[in-house]
Amino acid sequence: MRESFNMKKYLILALFAFGVSLTLVHVQDAKAAETIVKVQMWNDGMNMKLKLSRHSAPAGKITFQGTNTSQDGTVHEMLVVRVKNKNEKLPYDANSGRIPEDKISSLGEISETDPGKTGTLTLNLTPGLYELFCNKPGHFMAGMHEYFTVK
């Protein structure tokens, strides 16, 4: 009888250890599923750019880490908008030099970021094409936008 009790105890411990290991694998897989995209926001006079560490990622949790590397004190931001294709034009207001945010469906943004500072934005993105851009006056038309593909 004592031997049977010890076997049950070992079986329970083995099942518990197996459950813990499955949980740890699941947690590691969940962390591995997050994609980090580093975004450099910069300008050198009239040229303004978003430089992405990668231009595509699998669907799921994506964190954009935007760092403003401008040397002249220029503040930047970054919005994310889903687009149908690269020919789709976002509405642009020449008077303000901006994309009217009430006319687009922004999924989120890295708010105004001072030079030398970093902001983050985490989104759960589905497959499709996204346009990332700075919406400070004049920045979009100066070239501060990039496309990002989610597979």
Residue frames relative to the residue before (quaternion, step in Angstrom):
aa qw qx qy qz dx dy dz
M 1.0000 0.0000 0.0000 0.0000 0.00 0.00 0.00
R 0.6442 0.5267 -0.3161 0.4557 3.57 0.99 -0.88
E 0.6387 0.5289 -0.3207 0.4576 3.59 1.01 -0.79
S 0.6309 0.5280 -0.3174 0.4717 3.58 1.06 -0.78
F 0.6444 0.5167 -0.3193 0.4645 3.58 0.99 -0.83
N 0.6541 0.5079 -0.3075 0.4686 3.63 0.97 -0.85
M 0.6288 0.5263 -0.3328 0.4657 3.60 1.01 -0.79
K 0.6513 0.5029 -0.3184 0.4706 3.59 0.94 -0.85
K 0.6418 0.5251 -0.3220 0.4568 3.55 0.97 -0.87
Y 0.6753 0.4814 -0.2947 0.4748 3.61 0.91 -0.88
L 0.6306 0.5267 -0.3289 0.4656 3.57 1.03 -0.75
I 0.6471 0.5024 -0.3158 0.4787 3.61 0.95 -0.84
L 0.6597 0.5000 -0.3100 0.4675 3.61 0.93 -0.85
A 0.6463 0.5169 -0.3172 0.4631 3.58 1.00 -0.83
L 0.6603 0.4922 -0.3078 0.4763 3.59 0.94 -0.84
F 0.6286 0.5260 -0.3290 0.4690 3.59 1.00 -0.78
A 0.6631 0.4977 -0.3018 0.4706 3.61 0.89 -0.92
F 0.6324 0.5233 -0.3230 0.4710 3.60 1.01 -0.80
G 0.6557 0.5110 -0.3055 0.4644 3.59 0.95 -0.86
V 0.6412 0.5120 -0.3197 0.4739 3.57 0.99 -0.83
S 0.6683 0.4953 -0.3161 0.4562 3.60 0.90 -0.86
L 0.6284 0.5143 -0.3412 0.4734 3.62 1.02 -0.68
T 0.6360 0.5232 -0.3258 0.4644 3.57 0.98 -0.79
L 0.6596 0.5033 -0.3097 0.4644 3.59 0.93 -0.87
V 0.6323 0.5127 -0.3292 0.4785 3.60 0.98 -0.78
H 0.6514 0.5126 -0.3171 0.4608 3.59 0.93 -0.85
V 0.6549 0.4981 -0.3135 0.4740 3.60 0.93 -0.84
Q 0.6503 0.4990 -0.3199 0.4751 3.60 0.94 -0.82
D 0.6455 0.5104 -0.3226 0.4677 3.62 0.95 -0.83
A 0.6444 0.5187 -0.3272 0.4568 3.60 0.95 -0.81
K 0.6606 0.4828 -0.3090 0.4849 3.58 0.97 -0.80
A 0.6555 0.5124 -0.3148 0.4568 3.59 0.97 -0.78
A 0.6263 0.5671 -0.3385 0.4141 3.57 1.11 -0.61
E 0.5980 0.5516 -0.3767 0.4430 3.61 1.15 -0.42
T 0.2090 -0.7684 0.5957 0.1049 3.55 -0.97 0.93
I 0.2116 -0.7510 0.6145 0.1169 3.54 -1.01 0.89
V 0.0618 -0.7684 0.6368 0.0161 3.56 -0.89 1.00
K 0.2242 -0.7654 0.5900 0.1255 3.56 -0.65 1.12
V 0.1075 -0.7918 0.6011 0.0150 3.54 -0.89 1.02
Q 0.1734 -0.7609 0.6190 0.0884 3.53 -0.76 1.10
M 0.1260 -0.7744 0.6185 0.0444 3.58 -0.75 1.10
W 0.1925 0.8108 -0.5246 0.1743 3.57 -0.49 1.16
N 0.0775 -0.7632 0.6353 0.0885 3.49 -1.37 0.18
D 0.1108 -0.7579 0.6379 0.0803 3.52 -1.28 0.51
G 0.7863 -0.1440 0.0573 0.5980 3.54 0.45 1.20
M 0.8375 -0.1274 0.1220 0.5172 3.59 -0.59 -1.15
N 0.6502 0.4982 -0.3246 0.4730 3.63 1.17 -0.39
M 0.0109 -0.7860 0.6175 -0.0284 3.53 -0.86 1.04
K 0.0235 -0.8281 0.5581 -0.0479 3.57 -0.89 0.93
L 0.2176 -0.6482 0.7004 0.2047 3.43 -1.50 0.33
K 0.0844 -0.7840 0.6139 0.0372 3.58 -0.69 1.04
L 0.1917 -0.8108 0.5492 0.0656 3.57 -0.55 1.24
S 0.4840 -0.6561 0.4940 0.3021 3.57 -1.07 0.71
R 0.7682 0.0006 -0.0132 0.6401 3.55 1.30 -0.39
H 0.3447 -0.7631 0.5180 0.1747 3.59 -1.14 0.64
S 0.7720 0.1949 -0.1582 0.5840 3.58 1.25 0.17
A 0.0052 -0.7768 0.6295 -0.0147 3.51 -1.32 0.43
P 0.5540 -0.5755 0.4606 0.3869 3.58 -1.20 0.33
A 0.6338 -0.5304 0.4042 0.3919 3.54 -1.22 0.54
G 0.5386 0.6076 -0.4708 0.3451 3.54 -1.15 0.67
K 0.7797 -0.3187 0.2581 0.4732 3.51 -1.27 -0.51
I 0.0170 0.7901 -0.6089 0.0686 3.56 -0.68 1.17
T 0.1357 -0.7789 0.6095 0.0582 3.55 -0.86 1.02
F 0.1962 -0.7507 0.6245 0.0892 3.52 -0.85 1.09
Q 0.1090 -0.7720 0.6251 0.0365 3.56 -0.80 1.09
G 0.0674 -0.8385 0.5406 -0.0117 3.56 -0.20 1.30
T 0.0720 -0.7920 0.6062 0.0027 3.54 -0.76 1.12
N 0.3061 -0.7391 0.5748 0.1721 3.55 -0.84 1.03
T 0.0706 -0.8245 0.5615 -0.0016 3.57 -0.46 1.23
S 0.3253 0.7535 -0.5095 0.2584 3.60 1.20 0.36
Q 0.3453 -0.7637 0.5202 0.1642 3.55 -1.03 0.88
D 0.7040 0.5023 -0.2602 0.4294 3.59 1.22 -0.35
G 0.6524 -0.5465 0.3166 0.4189 3.61 1.21 0.33
T 0.4485 0.7057 -0.4471 0.3177 3.61 1.26 0.04
V 0.3074 -0.7317 0.5871 0.1597 3.55 -0.98 0.98
H 0.0917 -0.7912 0.6036 0.0338 3.59 -1.03 0.83
E 0.1141 -0.7383 0.6566 0.1035 3.52 -1.40 0.22
M 0.1740 -0.7844 0.5794 0.1369 3.60 -1.23 0.10
L 0.1319 -0.7787 0.6118 0.0433 3.55 -0.79 1.10
V 0.2301 -0.7451 0.6098 0.1413 3.57 -1.25 0.52
V 0.0241 0.7839 -0.6162 0.0718 3.55 -0.82 1.12
R 0.3745 -0.6965 0.5589 0.2496 3.57 -0.99 0.81
V 0.0752 -0.7890 0.6095 0.0185 3.58 -0.99 0.92
K 0.5687 -0.6109 0.4322 0.3413 3.58 -1.21 0.52
N 0.7737 -0.1456 0.1335 0.6020 3.56 0.99 -0.87
K 0.6773 -0.5119 0.3416 0.4032 3.59 -1.29 0.16
N 0.6145 0.5432 -0.3527 0.4505 3.60 1.24 -0.20
E 0.5288 0.6242 -0.4170 0.3960 3.59 1.23 -0.29
K 0.2283 -0.7812 0.5710 0.1076 3.54 -0.78 1.06
L 0.3687 -0.6963 0.5685 0.2368 3.56 -0.89 0.93
P 0.5473 -0.6038 0.4425 0.3743 3.60 -1.05 0.64
Y 0.0833 -0.8072 0.5843 0.0108 3.58 -0.87 0.96
D 0.2038 -0.7642 0.6027 0.1061 3.55 -0.91 0.95
A 0.3356 -0.7821 0.4960 0.1723 3.56 -0.30 1.32
N 0.6138 0.5691 -0.3563 0.4152 3.61 1.06 -0.65
S 0.7577 0.3367 -0.1975 0.5229 3.59 0.94 -0.83
G 0.3677 -0.7404 0.4812 0.2918 3.58 1.24 -0.43
R 0.6459 0.5058 -0.2982 0.4879 3.56 1.24 0.51
I 0.4848 -0.5605 0.5650 0.3628 3.52 -1.42 0.11
P 0.3837 -0.7172 0.5154 0.2696 3.66 -0.64 0.99
E 0.3650 -0.7823 0.4648 0.1969 3.57 -0.40 1.23
D 0.6173 0.5310 -0.3568 0.4579 3.61 1.18 -0.33
K 0.6835 0.4620 -0.2812 0.4902 3.60 1.29 -0.10
I 0.6916 0.3827 -0.2687 0.5504 3.57 1.29 0.16
S 0.3786 -0.6864 0.5639 0.2598 3.55 -1.31 0.24
S 0.1151 -0.8069 0.5786 0.0278 3.54 0.15 1.31
L 0.3486 -0.7411 0.5410 0.1914 3.56 -0.97 0.91
G 0.7463 -0.2660 0.1828 0.5821 3.54 1.28 -0.28
E 0.1555 -0.7998 0.5726 0.0910 3.53 -1.27 0.14
I 0.3672 -0.5972 0.6454 0.3033 3.45 -1.44 0.28
S 0.3492 -0.7743 0.4815 0.2160 3.57 -0.39 1.19
E 0.7930 -0.3348 0.2245 0.4568 3.48 -1.39 0.19
T 0.0783 -0.8109 0.5787 -0.0377 3.50 -0.71 1.22
D 0.3718 -0.7354 0.5299 0.2004 3.55 -0.73 1.09
P 0.6436 -0.5103 0.3883 0.4178 3.60 -1.20 0.44
G 0.7970 0.2698 -0.2347 0.4867 3.53 -1.01 0.92
K 0.6545 0.4944 -0.3058 0.4834 3.59 1.26 -0.15
T 0.2565 -0.7476 0.5968 0.1386 3.54 -1.34 0.45
G 0.0906 -0.7633 0.6374 0.0534 3.53 -1.12 0.78
T 0.2153 -0.7846 0.5662 0.1319 3.59 -1.16 0.47
L 0.0697 -0.7505 0.6563 0.0356 3.48 -1.34 0.53
T 0.0787 -0.7891 0.6087 0.0236 3.58 -0.77 1.06
L 0.0060 -0.7933 0.6062 -0.0564 3.54 -0.82 1.11
N 0.3182 -0.6800 0.6158 0.2391 3.54 -1.26 0.46
L 0.0443 -0.8568 0.5129 -0.0304 3.57 -0.03 1.33
T 0.3198 -0.7244 0.5868 0.1693 3.53 -1.14 0.81
P 0.6868 -0.4800 0.3198 0.4423 3.61 -1.18 0.36
G 0.4548 0.6541 -0.5169 0.3131 3.52 -1.04 0.88
L 0.5342 -0.6015 0.4934 0.3308 3.52 -1.39 -0.14
Y 0.0976 -0.7937 0.6004 0.0073 3.55 -0.95 0.95
E 0.2214 -0.7399 0.6145 0.1611 3.54 -1.16 0.61
L 0.1736 -0.7588 0.6245 0.0638 3.52 -0.92 1.05
F 0.1455 0.8149 -0.5481 0.1200 3.60 -0.81 0.90
C 0.4241 -0.6369 0.5755 0.2887 3.49 -1.36 0.40
N 0.1906 -0.8125 0.5453 0.0790 3.56 -0.84 0.98
K 0.3225 0.6940 -0.5589 0.3193 3.58 1.08 0.67
P 0.6500 -0.5530 0.3355 0.3989 3.64 -1.00 0.72
G 0.8454 0.1655 -0.1703 0.4784 3.53 -0.84 1.14
H 0.5624 0.6481 -0.3892 0.3350 3.62 1.13 -0.41
F 0.6265 0.5416 -0.3481 0.4393 3.62 0.94 -0.83
M 0.7212 0.4422 -0.2512 0.4703 3.58 0.79 -1.03
A 0.6283 0.5153 -0.3363 0.4760 3.60 1.23 -0.34
G 0.6698 -0.5457 0.2786 0.4195 3.59 1.30 0.19
M 0.5167 0.6685 -0.4101 0.3435 3.58 1.21 0.17
H 0.5489 0.5490 -0.4514 0.4400 3.55 0.44 1.31
E 0.0610 -0.7771 0.6265 -0.0039 3.55 -1.22 0.69
Y 0.3805 -0.6862 0.5673 0.2500 3.53 -1.30 0.45
F 0.1006 -0.7730 0.6258 0.0271 3.53 -1.17 0.73
T 0.2020 -0.8000 0.5601 0.0745 3.57 -0.79 1.07
V 0.1513 -0.7514 0.6370 0.0823 3.53 -0.99 0.94
K 0.2463 -0.8055 0.5303 0.0962 3.57 -0.71 1.15
